[in-house]
Amino acid sequence: ACDLMEAAMAKPGPAGAIQFRDGLILLLLAHLPLRRKNFTALTLGESLVFRQGQWFVTLTPAQTKTHAHFEAALHPNLIPWLETYLAQHRPILLACEGRWKSDPGEHLWVSKHGSPITEIAIYDRVSRLTEAEFGESISPHRFRDMAASTIASHAPEFIHAAAPLLGHATLRTTEKYYRQAQAQEGQKRFVLALQEIRRKANG
């Protein structure tokens, strides 16, 4: 994500703005893996707000799947990238004219047509970018899976923290990732044990 944005700084016009936007999409998804509907609909002054010197993503109960209020502060490392996009690259995209031009209003994500990006477009961009980089397509929803799996694998004592992060209504949904991580760890230990048995047998 950061490599995309850094390289985009050397590209003038819409091409650079689109690449920078795409990098920021990946970066924000990695840090705050919202549901695709909410992520696509992020709107300045409404669901993406600046107050008391800090940026927040805030969703009303009507906007969330679980009908619960959601709020999270963006990590300080994201802020320079976000503010660069808002100051330099989003205005370029707002000025674009295309076949599908429609008023973007205060939507955060703007397309090459100068319109709000659709959910399908977000899905396609994320899938294509990750496939180009890793050889495997990673959908926006899988960023949510990876967030829960990462917590379960590296900090299992905090697995319950994944529930509010991902907007799960109950811990039952989150705990499946803990069980998945345990199974993966057990499989790794089993393979290591087999390798050790074979090493001793051949020794």
C-alpha positions in Angstrom: 0.0 0.0 0.0 2.7 2.5 1.0 4.8 1.5 -2.1 1.8 2.3 -4.3 1.3 5.7 -2.7 5.0 6.6 -2.8 5.3 5.7 -6.5 2.1 7.6 -7.2 3.7 10.9 -6.0 5.9 10.9 -9.1 2.9 10.5 -11.4 1.1 13.7 -12.4 -2.7 14.0 -13.0 -5.4 11.4 -12.6 -3.1 8.4 -13.0 -1.2 9.3 -9.9 -4.3 10.2 -8.0 -5.9 6.9 -8.8 -2.9 5.0 -7.7 -2.5 6.9 -4.5 -6.2 6.4 -3.8 -5.8 2.6 -4.4 -2.9 2.5 -2.0 -4.8 4.3 0.7 -7.7 1.9 0.2 -5.4 -1.0 1.0 -3.8 0.7 3.9 -7.0 1.7 5.5 -8.5 -1.8 5.0 -5.5 -3.4 6.7 -5.8 -1.1 9.7 -9.6 -0.9 9.9 -11.3 -3.7 8.0 -14.8 -2.4 7.8 -17.6 -4.2 6.0 -17.4 -3.3 2.3 -20.7 -1.4 2.4 -19.5 0.9 5.2 -16.0 1.2 3.8 -17.3 2.3 0.4 -19.7 4.8 1.9 -17.2 6.6 4.1 -18.2 10.3 3.9 -16.2 13.3 5.1 -17.9 15.1 8.1 -20.3 12.2 8.6 -18.6 8.8 8.9 -15.1 10.1 8.6 -14.7 13.0 11.0 -11.9 15.2 12.4 -12.3 16.4 15.9 -9.9 17.3 18.8 -6.9 16.9 16.5 -7.8 13.3 15.5 -9.5 11.4 12.7 -12.3 9.0 13.6 -14.5 6.6 11.7 -17.9 6.7 13.2 -21.0 4.7 12.2 -24.5 5.1 13.5 -26.6 2.1 14.5 -28.6 2.5 11.2 -25.3 2.1 9.3 -24.1 -1.1 10.9 -25.1 -4.7 10.4 -25.5 -5.3 14.1 -27.4 -2.0 14.7 -24.8 -0.9 17.2 -22.8 2.4 17.3 -19.2 2.0 16.0 -16.3 4.4 16.4 -12.6 4.0 16.0 -9.7 6.4 15.8 -7.4 6.1 12.9 -3.8 5.2 13.8 -1.4 8.2 13.6 0.6 6.4 11.0 -2.3 6.7 8.6 -2.9 10.4 9.0 -0.2 11.8 6.7 -1.4 9.5 3.9 -5.0 10.4 4.4 -4.4 14.1 4.5 -2.2 14.0 1.5 -5.0 12.2 -0.4 -7.5 14.8 0.7 -5.3 17.8 -0.1 -3.7 16.6 -3.3 -5.3 13.6 -5.0 -9.0 13.7 -4.2 -9.4 17.1 -5.7 -7.8 15.8 -9.0 -10.4 13.0 -9.0 -13.2 15.4 -8.2 -12.3 17.4 -11.3 -12.4 14.3 -13.6 -15.3 13.9 -16.1 -16.4 10.6 -17.4 -19.3 8.7 -18.8 -20.7 7.8 -15.4 -20.2 11.2 -13.8 -22.4 11.8 -10.8 -22.1 14.2 -7.8 -19.6 12.6 -5.3 -20.6 15.0 -2.6 -18.3 14.4 0.4 -17.7 10.7 -0.3 -14.1 9.8 0.5 -13.5 7.5 -2.4 -13.8 9.1 -5.8 -13.6 7.2 -9.2 -11.8 8.2 -12.4 -15.1 9.5 -13.6 -15.4 12.0 -10.7 -18.1 9.9 -9.1 -18.4 8.0 -5.9 -16.8 4.6 -6.1 -19.2 1.7 -6.0 -19.0 -1.4 -3.8 -18.2 -3.6 -6.9 -15.4 -1.2 -7.9 -13.8 -1.4 -4.5 -14.0 -5.2 -4.6 -12.5 -5.3 -8.1 -9.6 -2.9 -7.3 -8.7 -4.6 -4.0 -8.8 -8.1 -5.6 -6.7 -7.0 -8.7 -4.1 -5.2 -6.7 -3.6 -8.0 -4.2 -3.4 -10.6 -6.9 -0.8 -8.6 -8.8 1.3 -8.3 -5.6 0.8 -11.7 -4.0 -0.3 -13.9 -6.8 -3.6 -14.5 -5.0 -6.7 -12.3 -5.0 -7.6 -11.0 -1.5 -11.2 -9.6 -1.3 -12.1 -6.8 1.1 -14.0 -9.3 3.3 -10.8 -11.4 3.7 -9.1 -8.4 5.3 -11.7 -8.9 8.1 -10.8 -12.6 8.3 -7.1 -11.8 8.4 -7.5 -9.2 11.2 -9.3 -11.8 13.4 -6.9 -14.6 12.5 -3.9 -12.3 13.3 -5.1 -11.5 16.7 -6.0 -15.2 17.4 -2.5 -16.3 16.2 -0.3 -13.6 17.7 -2.3 -12.3 20.7 -4.9 -14.9 21.6 -5.4 -13.4 25.0 -7.0 -10.4 23.2 -9.2 -12.4 20.8 -12.3 -10.8 22.3 -11.0 -7.4 21.1 -11.7 -8.5 17.6 -15.4 -8.6 18.1 -15.9 -4.8 18.5 -13.2 -4.2 15.8 -15.1 -6.2 13.3 -18.5 -5.2 14.5 -19.5 -8.8 15.5 -22.8 -9.0 17.4 -21.6 -11.9 19.5 -18.3 -13.4 20.5 -19.3 -16.7 18.9 -18.4 -15.3 15.5 -15.0 -14.1 16.6 -14.1 -17.2 18.6 -14.2 -19.3 15.4 -11.0 -17.6 14.4 -9.4 -18.6 17.7 -10.3 -22.2 17.1 -9.0 -21.9 13.5 -5.7 -20.5 14.8 -5.4 -23.3 17.4 -6.0 -25.9 14.7 -3.3 -24.3 12.5 -0.8 -24.2 15.3 -1.6 -27.9 16.2 -1.0 -28.8 12.5 2.4 -27.1 12.5 3.5 -28.9 15.7 2.3 -32.2 14.2 4.4 -31.6 11.1 7.5 -30.6 13.2 7.0 -33.7 15.3 7.0 -35.9 12.2 10.1 -34.3 10.9 11.9 -34.9 14.2 10.9 -38.6 14.1 12.1 -39.0 10.6 15.4 -37.2 11.5 16.0 -39.5 14.4 15.1 -42.5 12.3 17.5 -41.6 9.5 20.2 -40.6 12.0 
